[in-house]
Amino acid sequence: MKKTFLKKMTDRLHAEREKVISELGKISKKDASSKDGSDWNATYSDVGSDTEDDAYEVDRFGTNLSIVSELEKSLRDVEKAIASIEKGEYGICKYCKEEIQEARLEARPDSSSCIKCKKTFTQEA
């Protein structure tokens, strides 16, 4: 893989990492007790004290839990991709060990599988 392409992907992944962390910070707080510091807890907003406010708060908290879960997954994927660049393993499919097409990495820089394997492993029976 070309150094210029790797540099471009490294820059994009670091930018994506910062974006995801920023988004997580808007709706959650980092769990200081987590071993690797990667766990986030959705925040519970207190907008009022009547029943309608309580219902809104519970609904909003549930939504935030789902969003935090997706953002945490995205952050893990981005950090794995950054680590694979540092190890010299970026762009290699974790299943077939073939090189992932640059077009796929352009579309999804944190991808760890080639299109063929992704289709194979995500097909419904």
SEMIMI-499308 format. One record per residue: x, y, z of N, C-alpha, C in turn. Coordinates in steps of 0.001 Angstrom, whole numbers, padded with zeros to 6 digits, m for minus. Atoms other than C-alpha are relative to their C-alpha. Example, Ala and Ser with C-alpha at 12.3 -4.5 7.8 and 13.67 -1.06 7.14 Angstrom:
REM residues 2
000890,m001190,000000,012300,m004500,007800,000900,001200,000000
m000820,m001190,m000060,013670,m001060,007140,m000770,001090,000730
***
This chain:
REM residues 125
000843,m001169,000000,000000,000000,000000,000897,001244,000000
m000801,m001210,000147,001308,003434,m000924,000015,000819,001289
m000150,m000821,m001202,002626,005691,001828,m000962,001186,m000009
000905,m001150,000075,000538,008611,000568,m001426,m000411,000358
001337,000495,m000322,m002632,006513,000805,m000108,m000284,001500
000000,000282,m001442,m001715,005325,004309,m000067,001288,000818
000016,m001292,m000693,m001058,008917,005396,m001398,000610,m000059
001350,m000536,000181,m004409,009991,003981,m000990,m000719,000918
000907,000781,m000842,m006217,007163,005801,000270,000258,001484
m000354,m000304,m001389,m004326,007871,009036,m000625,001326,000417
000576,m001312,m000297,m005395,011516,008906,m001518,m000081,000133
001460,000138,m000049,m009012,010581,008167,m000447,m000742,001255
000365,000776,m001186,m009100,008009,010964,000173,000818,001280
m000197,m000846,m001183,m007660,010446,013514,m001087,001076,000082
001077,m000995,000021,m010199,013080,012442,m001326,m000643,000413
001226,000715,m000362,m013009,010527,012727,m000009,m000330,001493
m000106,000309,m001432,m011762,009505,016178,m000372,001226,000830
000309,m001229,m000732,m011909,013107,017382,m001478,000358,m000114
001419,m000293,000220,m015374,013556,015872,m000873,m000900,000876
000789,000947,m000794,m016731,010421,017580,000124,000328,001487
m000194,m000361,m001408,m015212,011414,020929,m000783,001264,000338
000762,m001228,m000207,m016775,014860,020567,m001495,m000305,000114
001416,000381,m000032,m020184,013329,019819,m000331,m000744,001295
000210,000717,m001263,m019850,010971,022784,m000051,000972,001174
m000049,m000983,m001079,m018992,013923,025010,m001259,000830,000131
001238,m000784,m000031,m022255,015641,024102,m001131,m000725,000721
001124,000749,m000567,m024485,012827,025379,000414,m001021,001057
m000471,000978,m000980,m022319,010827,027773,001241,000522,000708
m001232,m000316,m000724,m019443,010892,030193,000878,m001230,m000011
m000958,001096,000004,m016316,008798,030071,000015,m000660,001370
m000024,000765,m001243,m016294,006054,032687,001442,m000103,000492
m001373,m000038,m000527,m013178,006714,034763,000442,m001338,000573
m000361,001282,m000610,m013325,003233,036278,000265,m001103,m001022
m000235,001044,001006,m013049,001368,032966,001496,m000256,m000133
m001406,000405,000062,m009806,m000534,032492,000781,000734,m001082
m000722,m000633,001103,m008915,000956,029123,m000491,001407,m000312
000494,m001359,000191,m010847,004215,029419,m000900,000174,m001195
000803,m000108,001212,m013077,003384,026471,m001496,m000104,000261
001423,000115,m000304,m016412,002990,028277,m000597,001371,000282
000710,m001258,m000158,m018907,005832,028174,m001372,m000293,000585
001318,000141,m000602,m022098,006289,030199,m000893,001132,m000486
000953,m001002,000467,m025104,008049,028711,m000422,000877,001170
000429,m000919,m001052,m026107,011129,030673,m001518,000042,000052
001439,m000074,m000234,m029568,011530,032129,m000336,001448,000266
000310,m001420,m000169,m030926,015011,031631,m001221,000167,000898
001110,m000315,m000893,m033254,016534,034198,m000615,001299,m000494
000604,m001193,000592,m035597,018903,032390,m001187,000531,000796
001144,m000457,m000790,m038340,019171,034972,m000453,m001060,000974
000436,000924,m001041,m040344,017478,037660,m001391,m000579,m000220
001330,000586,000182,m043763,016724,036217,000077,m001285,m000835
000052,001312,000650,m044844,013438,034627,000436,000061,m001457
m000397,m000128,001407,m044437,014652,031045,001507,000182,m000126
m001450,m000196,000018,m040915,015830,031776,000722,m001304,000300
m000611,001281,m000352,m040095,012499,033411,m000041,m000971,m001176
000136,000893,001159,m041400,010577,030391,000984,000401,m001095
m000948,m000488,001000,m039327,012767,028072,001426,m000387,000382
m001350,000314,m000474,m036219,012245,030212,000330,m001476,m000193
m000220,001439,000156,m036616,008455,030186,000154,m000350,m001474
m000089,000252,001443,m037231,008431,026432,001334,000483,m000556
m001265,m000582,000469,m034239,010680,025789,001193,m000833,000470
m001077,000823,m000540,m032018,008551,028040,000105,m001305,m000786
000001,001232,000799,m033051,005401,026150,000610,000223,m001370
m000572,m000344,001304,m032218,007077,022867,001505,000206,000123
m001429,m000246,m000211,m028872,008252,024229,000770,m001293,000224
m000664,001290,m000212,m028034,004707,025387,000309,m000676,m001329
m000199,000616,001316,m028500,003427,021839,001079,000725,m000794
m000984,m000790,000746,m026493,006255,020323,001399,m000205,000574
m001304,000211,m000641,m023672,005834,022857,000559,m001361,m000396
m000443,001344,000382,m023516,002122,022070,000562,m000015,m001421
m000470,m000063,001393,m023179,002807,018329,001286,000811,m000120
m001208,m000824,000047,m020613,005553,018874,001196,m000723,000613
m001091,000778,m000601,m018554,003301,021165,000520,m001045,m000980
m000407,000989,001003,m018534,000611,018472,000815,000677,m001101
m000717,m000745,001029,m017478,003177,015896,001392,000398,000486
m001293,m000394,m000569,m014704,004428,018185,000946,m001197,000071
m000842,001208,m000053,m013426,000872,018741,000509,m000367,m001390
m000405,000332,001370,m013399,000240,014975,001083,000949,m000505
m000981,m000999,000432,m011509,003469,014296,001332,m000229,000712
m001240,000219,m000750,m008986,002768,017050,000703,m001285,m000435
m000605,001235,000527,m008437,m000780,015742,000688,000279,m001333
m000595,m000333,001297,m007796,000641,012270,001290,000796,000188
m001209,m000779,m000281,m005298,003167,013662,001107,m000923,000499
m000988,000955,m000524,m003549,000376,015575,000539,m000893,m001110
m000465,000864,001097,m003408,m001773,012424,000964,000746,m000918
m000950,m000801,000784,m001688,001079,010571,001352,m000001,000708
m001242,m000040,m000781,000876,001334,013367,000743,m001333,m000036
m000606,001339,000055,001478,m002448,013171,000398,m000405,m001418
m000286,000341,001390,001785,m002376,009382,m000952,m001036,m000572
000977,000998,000427,m001330,m004533,008980,m001255,000615,m000606
001196,m000679,000497,m003798,m001945,007680,m000319,m000430,m001422
000448,000327,001347,m005854,m002881,004653,000059,m001476,m000329
m000017,001446,000200,m005576,m006641,005126,m001278,m000570,000618
001260,000583,m000459,m008868,m008553,005418,000256,m000967,001155
m000194,000852,m001178,m009183,m010228,008812,m000452,m001437,m000239
000490,001346,000289,m010875,m013247,007212,000874,m000740,m001015
m000722,000697,001069,m009109,m014092,003951,001468,000405,m000100
m001379,m000512,m000029,m005879,m012136,004624,000449,000624,m001326
m000303,m000690,001257,m006084,m010548,001155,m000066,001505,000239
000023,m001456,m000118,m005591,m006831,000585,m001413,000526,m000274
001302,m000646,000188,m008754,m004749,000975,000159,001064,m001080
m000061,m000961,001095,m009498,m002655,m002101,000033,001432,000550
m000117,m001397,m000440,m008528,001012,m001754,m001337,000720,m000067
001309,m000649,000118,m011997,002051,m002932,m000856,m000279,001239
000754,000342,m001221,m013516,000212,000037,000546,000784,001192
m000599,m000745,m001106,m011064,001834,002439,m000294,001496,m000114
000384,m001406,000203,m011825,005231,000903,m001413,000227,000527
001390,m000123,m000424,m015517,004621,001567,m000161,m000227,001498
000087,000346,m001429,m014976,003133,005024,001400,m000294,000527
m001399,000160,m000409,m011456,003718,006370,000228,m000976,001155
m000167,000911,m001135,m012079,001594,009480,m000390,m001440,m000324
000390,001354,000399,m013075,m001488,007486,001116,m001000,000274
m000986,001049,m000279,m011366,m004703,008547,m000212,m001227,m000878
000248,001129,000898,m012757,m006949,005820,m000218,000491,m001425
000225,m000333,001405,m012865,m006999,002045,m001497,m000153,m000312
001412,000049,000374,m016184,m006690,000230,m000484,m001438,m000135
000394,001399,000206,m016251,m010378,m000723,m000282,m000690,001337
000191,000638,m001312,m015824,m011574,002870,m001160,000637,000757
001098,m000686,m000685,m018216,m008944,004222,m001332,m000529,m000505
001241,000539,000572,m020904,m010164,001831,m000222,m001435,000451
000106,001405,m000406,m020181,m013795,002713,m000455,m000122,001449
000292,000132,m001424,m020348,m013253,006464,m001254,000735,000447
001213,m000712,m000395,m023377,m010952,006459,m001232,m000483,m000742
001162,000540,000699,m025621,m012959,004133,m000899,m000732,000976
000956,000716,m000836,m028770,m014237,005732,m000212,m001387,m000566
000179,001397,000420,m029312,m017978,005623,m001382,m000230,m000556
***
